[in-house]
Amino acid sequence: MRKEKTKRYNQVKDLVRWAMSYHARMAKQYGDAAEEASSERVKMALNYLANRELRMQTGLEDIFHDGTDHTEVLETWFDEVGDFPHPPKLERIAETANYDSIDAIMETAVTEHSTLQDLYQHRASRANVNPEKEFFNSLAEGHEAEMRRIVTSLEELEDI
């Protein structure tokens, strides 16, 4: 487990970069697990999730390079005084993930995306300016939609 001391003061861009690296880590983890999977359906599910994680990472990267000016939001500072349990919880999810069955894989993916959604909702609720609130609400909504897609796709795969 990565033991990083959480800084009290951060900029929104720091959190976005952290989330990008988390998605990249999960993509690699799902991809590595797919290579070791003995079941073809489990392998397909893990490869699907690895691709979804890469898409989420790319979506966050695009915030920095999409031609729109998110500078106001990305440069916004926020103060977290220890009430920021999401990153350590997400690290535990990554470390304790079970990939033995499609149900277990779906539980990991849903827990991961739900926790990220909670993180974004937490930041939206504590936002100091409206653009920051809208930004994090948008990210939270994106994770909610992503969870629905993942569940639907994995349920279809399980029915094959």
Accessible surface in RSA format (square Angstrom, percent):
REM  Atomic radii and reference values for relative SASA: ProtOr
REM  Chains: A
REM  Algorithm: Lee & Richards
REM  Probe-radius: 1.40
REM  Slices: 20
REM RES _ NUM      All-atoms   Total-Side   Main-Chain    Non-polar    All polar
REM                ABS   REL    ABS   REL    ABS   REL    ABS   REL    ABS   REL
RES MET A   1   112.31  58.2  46.81  31.0  65.49 155.9  37.59  32.0  74.72  99.0
RES ARG A   2   115.63  48.5 100.44  51.2  15.19  36.2  55.91  76.4  59.72  36.2
RES LYS A   3   173.90  84.8 137.81  84.6  36.09  85.9  98.05  88.3  75.85  80.8
RES GLU A   4   123.92  71.1  98.02  74.2  25.90  61.7  48.57  93.9  75.35  61.5
RES LYS A   5   192.91  94.1 161.86  99.3  31.05  73.9 113.81 102.4  79.09  84.2
RES THR A   6    76.47  54.4  53.39  54.1  23.09  55.0  37.82  50.8  38.66  58.4
RES LYS A   7   121.87  59.5 112.23  68.9   9.64  22.9  80.54  72.5  41.33  44.0
RES ARG A   8   118.71  49.8 109.41  55.8   9.30  22.1  40.25  55.0  78.46  47.5
RES TYR A   9   119.69  55.9 113.32  64.5   6.38  16.6  85.41  64.2  34.28  42.3
RES ASN A  10    15.42  10.6  15.39  14.9   0.03   0.1   3.42   8.2  12.00  11.6
RES GLN A  11    20.13  11.3  20.13  14.7   0.00   0.0   0.00   0.0  20.13  15.3
RES VAL A  12     0.00   0.0   0.00   0.0   0.00   0.0   0.00   0.0   0.00   0.0
RES LYS A  13    45.10  22.0  45.10  27.7   0.00   0.0  11.86  10.7  33.24  35.4
RES ASP A  14    45.82  32.1  38.22  38.0   7.60  18.0  15.97  37.6  29.85  29.8
RES LEU A  15     9.25   5.1   5.38   3.9   3.86   9.7   9.13   6.4   0.12   0.3
RES VAL A  16     0.60   0.4   0.26   0.2   0.34   0.8   0.60   0.5   0.00   0.0
RES ARG A  17   118.07  49.6 113.56  57.9   4.51  10.7  43.96  60.1  74.11  44.9
RES TRP A  18    55.90  22.4  49.81  24.1   6.09  14.3  41.20  22.0  14.70  23.8
RES ALA A  19     0.02   0.0   0.00   0.0   0.02   0.0   0.00   0.0   0.02   0.0
RES MET A  20    32.13  16.6  32.13  21.3   0.00   0.0  32.13  27.3   0.00   0.0
RES SER A  21    53.91  45.6  45.44  60.6   8.48  19.5  42.92  91.4  11.00  15.4
RES TYR A  22     3.28   1.5   0.83   0.5   2.45   6.4   3.28   2.5   0.00   0.0
RES HIS A  23     0.04   0.0   0.04   0.0   0.00   0.0   0.00   0.0   0.04   0.1
RES ALA A  24    33.82  31.1  28.22  43.6   5.60  12.7  28.73  40.5   5.09  13.5
RES ARG A  25    59.04  24.8  49.88  25.4   9.16  21.8  27.76  37.9  31.27  19.0
RES MET A  26     0.00   0.0   0.00   0.0   0.00   0.0   0.00   0.0   0.00   0.0
RES ALA A  27     6.58   6.0   3.08   4.7   3.50   8.0   3.44   4.9   3.13   8.3
RES LYS A  28   133.46  65.1 123.27  75.6  10.19  24.3 104.27  93.9  29.19  31.1
RES GLN A  29    41.30  23.1  35.85  26.2   5.45  13.0  25.79  54.9  15.52  11.8
RES TYR A  30     0.06   0.0   0.06   0.0   0.00   0.0   0.05   0.0   0.01   0.0
RES GLY A  31    18.33  22.6   0.00   N/A  18.33  22.6  17.33  47.6   1.00   2.2
RES ASP A  32    58.99  41.3  57.74  57.5   1.25   3.0  23.22  54.7  35.77  35.7
RES ALA A  33    18.28  16.8   9.66  14.9   8.62  19.6  14.98  21.1   3.31   8.8
RES ALA A  34     1.80   1.7   1.80   2.8   0.00   0.0   1.80   2.5   0.00   0.0
RES GLU A  35   143.13  82.2 112.95  85.4  30.18  71.9  43.48  84.1  99.65  81.4
RES GLU A  36   148.38  85.2 116.57  88.2  31.80  75.7  46.76  90.4 101.62  83.0
RES ALA A  37    19.75  18.2   1.44   2.2  18.31  41.7  11.19  15.8   8.56  22.7
RES SER A  38   122.95 103.9  80.08 106.9  42.88  98.8  55.31 117.8  67.64  94.8
RES SER A  39    48.27  40.8  39.04  52.1   9.23  21.3  34.64  73.8  13.63  19.1
RES GLU A  40   113.52  65.2 106.30  80.4   7.22  17.2  55.55 107.4  57.98  47.3
RES ARG A  41    97.96  41.1  97.02  49.5   0.93   2.2  17.94  24.5  80.02  48.5
RES VAL A  42    12.61   8.3  12.61  11.4   0.00   0.0  12.61  11.0   0.00   0.0
RES LYS A  43    63.04  30.8  63.04  38.7   0.00   0.0  21.91  19.7  41.12  43.8
RES MET A  44    84.74  43.9  78.43  51.9   6.31  15.0  62.02  52.7  22.72  30.1
RES ALA A  45     0.00   0.0   0.00   0.0   0.00   0.0   0.00   0.0   0.00   0.0
RES LEU A  46     0.56   0.3   0.56   0.4   0.00   0.0   0.56   0.4   0.00   0.0
RES ASN A  47    65.10  44.9  64.23  62.1   0.87   2.1  19.48  46.9  45.63  44.1
RES TYR A  48    57.10  26.7  52.07  29.6   5.04  13.1  54.13  40.7   2.98   3.7
RES LEU A  49     0.42   0.2   0.42   0.3   0.00   0.0   0.42   0.3   0.00   0.0
RES ALA A  50    10.64   9.8  10.64  16.4   0.00   0.0  10.64  15.0   0.00   0.0
RES ASN A  51    89.26  61.6  87.30  84.4   1.96   4.7  21.63  52.1  67.62  65.4
RES ARG A  52    31.13  13.1  31.06  15.8   0.06   0.2   4.06   5.5  27.07  16.4
RES GLU A  53     0.90   0.5   0.82   0.6   0.08   0.2   0.25   0.5   0.66   0.5
RES LEU A  54    86.08  47.9  85.80  61.4   0.27   0.7  85.88  60.3   0.20   0.5
RES ARG A  55   152.99  64.2 142.61  72.7  10.39  24.7  41.01  56.1 111.98  67.9
RES MET A  56    34.19  17.7  30.06  19.9   4.14   9.8  17.04  14.5  17.15  22.7
RES GLN A  57    33.23  18.6  33.23  24.3   0.00   0.0   0.97   2.1  32.25  24.5
RES THR A  58    68.51  48.7  68.51  69.5   0.00   0.0  45.86  61.6  22.65  34.2
RES GLY A  59    37.93  46.8   0.00   N/A  37.93  46.8  30.71  84.3   7.22  16.2
RES LEU A  60     9.58   5.3   9.25   6.6   0.33   0.8   9.25   6.5   0.33   0.9
RES GLU A  61    57.22  32.9  56.86  43.0   0.36   0.9  14.09  27.2  43.13  35.2
RES ASP A  62    69.64  48.8  69.23  68.9   0.42   1.0  15.77  37.1  53.87  53.7
RES ILE A  63    21.27  12.1  18.74  14.0   2.53   6.1  18.84  13.6   2.43   6.6
RES PHE A  64    52.06  26.0  22.15  13.7  29.91  77.8  25.32  15.3  26.74  76.5
RES HIS A  65   151.93  83.0 117.75  81.8  34.18  87.4  84.23  86.8  67.70  78.8
RES ASP A  66    73.62  51.6  37.94  37.8  35.68  84.4  29.68  69.8  43.95  43.8
RES GLY A  67    80.61  99.4   0.00   N/A  80.61  99.4  43.12 118.3  37.49  84.0
RES THR A  68    86.17  61.3  67.10  68.0  19.08  45.5  72.64  97.6  13.54  20.5
RES ASP A  69   120.82  84.6  85.57  85.2  35.24  83.3  41.64  98.0  79.18  79.0
RES HIS A  70    51.12  27.9  45.53  31.6   5.59  14.3  36.04  37.1  15.08  17.5
RES THR A  71    75.39  53.6  72.77  73.8   2.62   6.2  49.70  66.8  25.70  38.8
RES GLU A  72   114.32  65.6  98.16  74.3  16.16  38.5  50.97  98.6  63.34  51.7
RES VAL A  73    11.78   7.8  11.69  10.6   0.09   0.2  11.69  10.2   0.09   0.2
RES LEU A  74    13.89   7.7  13.89   9.9   0.00   0.0  13.89   9.8   0.00   0.0
RES GLU A  75    71.97  41.3  65.47  49.5   6.50  15.5  28.91  55.9  43.06  35.2
RES THR A  76    22.63  16.1  14.87  15.1   7.76  18.5  18.87  25.4   3.75   5.7
RES TRP A  77   148.13  59.4 137.76  66.7  10.37  24.3 118.20  63.0  29.92  48.5
RES PHE A  78     5.29   2.6   1.94   1.2   3.35   8.7   5.29   3.2   0.00   0.0
RES ASP A  79    50.95  35.7  42.43  42.2   8.52  20.2  22.47  52.9  28.48  28.4
RES GLU A  80     3.56   2.0   0.50   0.4   3.06   7.3   0.50   1.0   3.06   2.5
RES VAL A  81    86.46  56.9  58.15  52.6  28.31  68.2  64.41  56.0  22.05  59.8
RES GLY A  82    76.31  94.1   0.00   N/A  76.31  94.1  40.77 111.9  35.54  79.6
RES ASP A  83    80.99  56.7  76.34  76.0   4.65  11.0  25.03  58.9  55.97  55.8
RES PHE A  84    19.79   9.9  11.73   7.3   8.06  21.0  12.18   7.4   7.61  21.8
RES PRO A  85    74.45  54.3  66.69  60.8   7.76  28.2  73.85  61.0   0.60   3.8
RES HIS A  86    20.31  11.1  20.08  14.0   0.22   0.6   8.82   9.1  11.48  13.4
RES PRO A  87    22.20  16.2  22.15  20.2   0.05   0.2  22.20  18.3   0.00   0.0
RES PRO A  88    48.01  35.0  44.86  40.9   3.15  11.4  47.81  39.5   0.20   1.2
RES LYS A  89    88.61  43.2  88.55  54.3   0.06   0.1  42.03  37.8  46.58  49.6
RES LEU A  90     0.00   0.0   0.00   0.0   0.00   0.0   0.00   0.0   0.00   0.0
RES GLU A  91    13.67   7.8  13.67  10.3   0.00   0.0   8.57  16.6   5.10   4.2
RES ARG A  92   116.89  49.1 116.75  59.5   0.14   0.3  53.01  72.4  63.88  38.7
RES ILE A  93    18.71  10.6  15.40  11.5   3.31   8.0  18.25  13.1   0.46   1.2
RES ALA A  94     3.48   3.2   0.00   0.0   3.48   7.9   0.00   0.0   3.48   9.2
RES GLU A  95    76.19  43.7  38.40  29.1  37.79  90.0  30.06  58.1  46.13  37.7
RES THR A  96   106.40  75.7  79.25  80.3  27.16  64.7  69.55  93.4  36.85  55.7
RES ALA A  97    26.68  24.5   0.49   0.8  26.19  59.6   3.63   5.1  23.05  61.1
RES ASN A  98    70.41  48.6  64.65  62.5   5.76  13.9  28.97  69.7  41.44  40.1
RES TYR A  99    38.81  18.1  27.31  15.5  11.50  29.9  27.69  20.8  11.12  13.7
RES ASP A 100   122.63  85.9  94.36  93.9  28.27  66.9  31.41  73.9  91.22  91.0
RES SER A 101    47.99  40.6  45.71  61.0   2.28   5.3  38.86  82.8   9.13  12.8
RES ILE A 102    11.68   6.6   8.48   6.3   3.20   7.7   8.48   6.1   3.20   8.7
RES ASP A 103    85.56  59.9  79.63  79.3   5.93  14.0  28.53  67.1  57.03  56.9
RES ALA A 104    17.03  15.7  11.30  17.4   5.73  13.0  15.68  22.1   1.36   3.6
RES ILE A 105     0.00   0.0   0.00   0.0   0.00   0.0   0.00   0.0   0.00   0.0
RES MET A 106    25.23  13.1  25.23  16.7   0.00   0.0  13.70  11.6  11.53  15.3
RES GLU A 107   123.40  70.8 115.96  87.7   7.44  17.7  39.27  76.0  84.13  68.7
RES THR A 108    11.83   8.4   8.15   8.3   3.68   8.8   3.68   4.9   8.15  12.3
RES ALA A 109     0.27   0.2   0.21   0.3   0.06   0.1   0.24   0.3   0.02   0.1
RES VAL A 110    47.20  31.1  46.70  42.3   0.51   1.2  47.20  41.0   0.00   0.0
RES THR A 111    50.21  35.7  46.38  47.0   3.83   9.1  32.83  44.1  17.38  26.3
RES GLU A 112     0.00   0.0   0.00   0.0   0.00   0.0   0.00   0.0   0.00   0.0
RES HIS A 113     0.20   0.1   0.20   0.1   0.00   0.0   0.09   0.1   0.12   0.1
RES SER A 114    37.99  32.1  37.81  50.5   0.18   0.4   8.94  19.0  29.05  40.7
RES THR A 115     4.24   3.0   4.03   4.1   0.21   0.5   1.37   1.8   2.87   4.3
RES LEU A 116     0.00   0.0   0.00   0.0   0.00   0.0   0.00   0.0   0.00   0.0
RES GLN A 117    20.40  11.4  20.40  14.9   0.00   0.0   2.03   4.3  18.37  13.9
RES ASP A 118    64.08  44.9  60.58  60.3   3.50   8.3  12.98  30.6  51.09  51.0
RES LEU A 119     0.00   0.0   0.00   0.0   0.00   0.0   0.00   0.0   0.00   0.0
RES TYR A 120     0.62   0.3   0.62   0.4   0.00   0.0   0.41   0.3   0.21   0.3
RES GLN A 121    80.78  45.2  76.34  55.8   4.44  10.6  25.66  54.6  55.13  41.8
RES HIS A 122    32.11  17.5  25.58  17.8   6.53  16.7  14.57  15.0  17.54  20.4
RES ARG A 123     3.13   1.3   3.13   1.6   0.00   0.0   0.00   0.0   3.13   1.9
RES ALA A 124     4.79   4.4   3.02   4.7   1.77   4.0   3.02   4.3   1.77   4.7
RES SER A 125    87.45  73.9  49.21  65.7  38.23  88.1  47.68 101.5  39.77  55.7
RES ARG A 126    86.44  36.3  70.37  35.9  16.07  38.3  30.35  41.5  56.09  34.0
RES ALA A 127    25.46  23.4   0.45   0.7  25.01  56.9   0.45   0.6  25.01  66.3
RES ASN A 128   116.48  80.3  82.02  79.3  34.46  83.0  26.60  64.0  89.88  86.9
RES VAL A 129    62.20  40.9  54.74  49.6   7.47  18.0  61.96  53.8   0.24   0.7
RES ASN A 130    91.76  63.3  80.81  78.1  10.95  26.4  32.57  78.4  59.19  57.2
RES PRO A 131    47.20  34.4  44.06  40.2   3.14  11.4  45.75  37.8   1.45   9.0
RES GLU A 132     0.16   0.1   0.16   0.1   0.00   0.0   0.00   0.0   0.16   0.1
RES LYS A 133    97.27  47.5  97.27  59.7   0.00   0.0  41.51  37.4  55.75  59.4
RES GLU A 134   103.00  59.1  96.59  73.1   6.41  15.3  40.82  79.0  62.17  50.8
RES PHE A 135    21.72  10.9  14.90   9.2   6.82  17.7  20.89  12.7   0.83   2.4
RES PHE A 136     0.05   0.0   0.05   0.0   0.00   0.0   0.05   0.0   0.00   0.0
RES ASN A 137    53.43  36.8  52.85  51.1   0.58   1.4  13.65  32.8  39.78  38.5
RES SER A 138    68.47  57.9  60.64  80.9   7.83  18.0  24.75  52.7  43.72  61.3
RES LEU A 139    26.36  14.7  23.75  17.0   2.61   6.6  25.52  17.9   0.84   2.3
RES ALA A 140     3.37   3.1   3.37   5.2   0.00   0.0   3.37   4.7   0.00   0.0
RES GLU A 141   113.85  65.4 108.94  82.4   4.91  11.7  41.12  79.5  72.73  59.4
RES GLY A 142    33.37  41.1   0.00   N/A  33.37  41.1  31.44  86.3   1.93   4.3
RES HIS A 143     3.77   2.1   3.77   2.6   0.00   0.0   1.92   2.0   1.84   2.1
RES GLU A 144    74.31  42.7  74.14  56.1   0.17   0.4  11.62  22.5  62.69  51.2
RES ALA A 145    25.12  23.1  23.83  36.8   1.29   2.9  24.09  33.9   1.03   2.7
RES GLU A 146     0.69   0.4   0.69   0.5   0.00   0.0   0.09   0.2   0.60   0.5
RES MET A 147    31.49  16.3  31.33  20.7   0.16   0.4  29.50  25.1   1.99   2.6
RES ARG A 148   140.57  59.0 135.14  68.9   5.43  12.9  75.80 103.6  64.77  39.3
RES ARG A 149   111.55  46.8 107.02  54.6   4.53  10.8  56.07  76.6  55.48  33.6
RES ILE A 150     0.88   0.5   0.88   0.7   0.00   0.0   0.88   0.6   0.00   0.0
RES VAL A 151    42.17  27.8  42.17  38.2   0.00   0.0  42.17  36.6   0.00   0.0
RES THR A 152    72.47  51.5  71.25  72.2   1.22   2.9  46.54  62.5  25.93  39.2
RES SER A 153    36.02  30.4  30.78  41.1   5.24  12.1  11.07  23.6  24.95  35.0
RES LEU A 154     0.00   0.0   0.00   0.0   0.00   0.0   0.00   0.0   0.00   0.0
RES GLU A 155    84.68  48.6  84.11  63.6   0.57   1.4  23.10  44.7  61.59  50.3
RES GLU A 156   109.96  63.1 104.12  78.8   5.84  13.9  43.97  85.1  65.98  53.9
RES LEU A 157    16.64   9.3  14.84  10.6   1.80   4.5  16.16  11.3   0.48   1.3
RES GLU A 158    64.11  36.8  54.50  41.2   9.60  22.9  22.92  44.3  41.19  33.6
RES ASP A 159   125.13  87.7  90.30  89.9  34.83  82.4  31.89  75.0  93.24  93.0
RES ILE A 160   135.84  77.3  95.96  71.5  39.87  96.1 121.21  87.3  14.62  39.7
END  Absolute sums over single chains surface
CHAIN  1 A     8634.2       7176.8       1457.5       4408.2       4226.0
END  Absolute sums over all chains
TOTAL          8634.2       7176.8       1457.5       4408.2       4226.0
